[in-house]
Structures are given as C-alpha cells and as structure tokens.
Amino acid sequence: MKPPLSSSSSAVLRKARLSPYLFTLLAFIVFVSILYGEDFMCTLGQLEPIPGRAMSKPVKRRGKLAFAIGKGEEGCDIFSGRWVRDELTRPLYEESECPYVQPQLTCQEHGRPDKDYQKWRWQPHGCDLPRFNATLMLETLRGKRMMFVGDSLNRGQYVSMICLLHKLIPDDQKSMKTHKNGSLTVFKAKDYNTSIEFYWAPFLLESNSDNAIVHRISDRVVRKGSINKHGKNWKGVDILVFNTYLWWMTGLEMKVLKGSFEEENKEIIKVSTEEAYGMGMRSMLRWVRKNMDRKKTRVFFTSMSPTHAKGIDWGGEPGENCYNQTTMIEDPNYWGSDSRKSIMKVIGEVFSKSKYPITFLNITQLSNYRKDAHTSIYKKQWNPLTPEQLANPISYADCTHWCLPGLQDTWNELLFAKLFYP
C-alpha cells in the first residue's frame, strides 16, 4: 500500500487544482493553439477546393517552412480575386529591357499593336498581395539554387523571374548558358553566388519528348518509374518549382512504357490520362520526399495553364480563338473546356497524401480570364508561314503561351508571396 498523503501534501494538491493561475495558464495555451494552429498546417492546405469535392484534411507540418519571414493574412486566399487596371505599377519591367525573353514571347517586338494586356494587377478578395521585392529575392537566393522544372510554360515563368531580378545585377556579373543539349538553362548572378535554372522535362518522367530542341511528337510515350532519369539533375536545389500538364493532354488515353526505351521489344500499355498523370504526380512526390530537406528547401507546383482556343467557350463566334482578343473574360465562374477539372481532382487526391509540404500555386482560374494575354500571332514562328496561313491569322495563333511582360509575372508574384508569407 502507498503511504497516506500528509495533510500538507493534500492541501498543496487542492490548491493546485483550484489555483486561478493554473486555470489561466491552461486557457492561454488553448487560445494560442486555436489562434496559431494554422501555422502548423502543411502548405498543402492552401490547395484550392475542387468543385464538387471536399478536400482531404491538410497534413500537419513540423515548424515553419524554410525561407518564410512572416505569414499571410488570416483567412486570405490569394488565388481568389479579380483583375484590376493598374497604370502606375504595370508592367513590372519593359520587354525591351529584358534581353532574356525568347522571341516566342516578345509580342511587342513582333508587332502587337496594343499594350493593354500589360496593365492588369491581380487583386485577391479581402487582402493584398505582398509587393514583389527583387532585392529580398536575390538576397534570399544568395549562395543557393532555384530551379524551374517542366515544359515551355514553366520556362516562361522562369524567364519572367529573371526579368524581374536581372536589373539589380551588373552586366558583367550575370550570365545565361545552356547545358545538356539544351535541356538545362542556367542564369547566374556571380556576386550573389546564385543560379536560377530551367530544366526541360515536360512529363517530369522520362519520355520520347525529352529532346529540348526536337520534341514535337504526336505519339507521346512516358516511361513508368523513371523520375530519376531527370531527377538526378535537380539534386542540390534549394527552391524547386514544378509544372506538368499540357503534354499529357493527348486525348482520353496515354501510352505508358514498361521497361526501357532501349529495349528492342517494348511493352507499351494504354491507360486513362488521369491514371497516367496520377502516376507522374506520385513519382514526383516520392522523389521530393527522398531528396529534398524539408527544413532547408521548398517545393512548389504550378497548376495547369489554360488555353483559349475555342471562342464559343466564352460566348464568342464559332472558329474564334485568342487572336485579336484585347479584353479579358468577365464571368467570375468561367472555366474553359480546354482545362480538365478531372486533372485538378487528381492533383488534390495525390497531394493530400504527401508528407512533404508542397506549396500549390493555383494559377488556373485567374489565368482563365486572360484570353487577351496570349502571344497569338505576335511571336517568332517555328516555320515560315504559308500564304493560306497569312490570309487567316486565326489558323496559326498561339493560344497557349503568354506575352512577357504579362500574366506570368503575376504567377511569380504569387510564388513570392507563398515563399515568404506562407
């Protein structure tokens, strides 16, 4: 038997139970837990709700995210908002002042007569986006690497980031070079000992479209379980920005290779596009979990970039597309037929199971409104145009890529906000 408590011990326990100080302390702990509990949620909780489907509960994270210097406004969804005209601060740079923009994106140089598409700023509902601070971005990248991985749309975001930063770097202290047969482009700022890079991998997995120069292949095939083919080039990166979507959209099915491209007798199966895309997403998350340090690095995923190839989607004429469009779509609920909600659902399902905090940049809806911002016919063409094409500009308008400066600068403002104020 335990010895009975002394009368003095009993009195102490009674006082502890009834102590107003102890009660106040417990109440304070509960209050702080409620107030700041959101800080301990994985950035996956920032995923946009998918129409008609409840999102899984966000995964909790340990400690604050790397590079964060504050947190976003309580209850603010920076991806939900409206476009507002801004003649004072837009564009964030001039096309002619950034020598790194590819000729496929220099719309003014190639004859676009208007600049209205450059004059819009994204305004979230009920809060403001932090102003892009190039000095803070460069100082944060000092001694580090930032890499964009994906297709030509991610390359556009990559070039936008460089255009937003390069003016702070003296000409003799910056360079841009390509490596690995054009797959890797590296912008270096010598004084900062930093690099901002782009790696061409339109599927993230190995595919028959991996040649950065010659990749226009209609019969596309991805290799299952092949993330390390490209992933070995991403190791050591501190901030990684993925995208992959457009190249998967070959129809309702996708060809998947089991084994190797070098094998003489290849086993190729067909699966639904959603199943194949989910396979790619799971491979990416496995690679991230094994190779990125959650205490020191950050990973972002940019959602699908919409196209505007069908004017009937927004009430236009049959056969109309983004050509000659100088105004945006006003309907706040607009969702074009070229953007698959089923793919967004796959992203939500796969990412909700991730144990590494992936920050999701949901640029799809806000970009959906911008039928005015595409390169259209105002770009360097891959091949000489035929007389028939010249007579019918709609037939060769590029309604996939975006003029710079323009919409993709906003994508990087969102990236900046989530990097520093998650």
C-alpha positions, 0 to 999 in steps of 0.5 A: 500500500502507498503511504497516506498523503500528509495533510500538507501534501493534500492541501498543496494538491487542492490548491493546485487544482483550484489555483486561478493561475493554473486555470489561466495558464491552461486557457492561454495555451488553448487560445494560442493553439486555436489562434496559431494552429494554422501555422502548423498546417502543411502548405498543402492546405492552401490547395484550392477546393475542387468543385464538387469535392471536399478536400482531404484534411491538410497534413500537419507540418513540423515548424515553419517552412524554410525561407518564410519571414512572416505569414499571410493574412488570416483567412486570405486566399490569394488565388481568389480575386479579380483583375484590376487596371493598374497604370502606375505599377504595370508592367513590372519591367519593359520587354525591351529591357529584358534581353532574356525573353525568347522571341516566342514571347516578345509580342511587342517586338513582333508587332502587337499593336496594343499594350493593354494586356500589360496593365492588369494587377491581380487583386485577391478578395479581402487582402493584398498581395505582398509587393514583389521585392527583387532585392529580398529575392536575390538576397534570399537566393544568395549562395543557393539554387532555384530551379524551374522544372517542366515544359515551355510554360514553366520556362516562361515563368522562369524567364519572367523571374529573371526579368524581374531580378536581372536589373539589380545585377551588373552586366558583367556579373550575370550570365545565361548558358545552356547545358545538356543539349539544351535541356538545362538553362542556367542564369547566374548572378556571380556576386550573389553566388546564385543560379536560377535554372530551367530544366526541360522535362515536360512529363517530369518522367522520362519520355520520347519528348525529352529532346529540348530542341526536337520534341514535337511528337504526336505519339507521346510515350512516358516511361513508368518509374523513371523520375530519376532519369531527370531527377538526378539533375535537380539534386542540390536545389534549394527552391524547386518549382514544378509544372506538368500538364499540357503534354499529357493532354493527348486525348482520353488515353496515354501510352505508358512504357514498361521497361526501357526505351532501349529495349528492342521489344517494348511493352507499351500499355494504354491507360486513362490520362488521369491514371497516367498523370496520377502516376507522374504526380506520385513519382514526383512526390516520392522523389521530393520526399527522398531528396529534398530537406524539408527544413532547408528547401521548398517545393512548389507546383504550378497548376495547369495553364489554360488555353483559349482556343475555342471562342464559343467557350466564352460566348464568342463566334464559332472558329474564334480563338485568342487572336485579336482578343484585347479584353479579358473574360468577365464571368467570375465562374468561367472555366474553359473546356480546354482545362480538365477539372478531372486533372485538378481532382487528381492533383488534390487526391495525390497531394493530400497524401504527401508528407512533404509540404508542397506549396500549390500555386493555383494559377488556373482560374485567374489565368482563365480570364486572360484570353487577351494575354496570349502571344497569338500571332505576335511571336517568332514562328517555328516555320515560315508561314504559308500564304493560306496561313497569312490570309487567316491569322486565326489558323496559326495563333498561339493560344497557349503561351503568354506575352512577357511582360504579362500574366506570368509575372503575376504567377511569380508574384504569387510564388513570392508571396507563398515563399515568404508569407506562407 
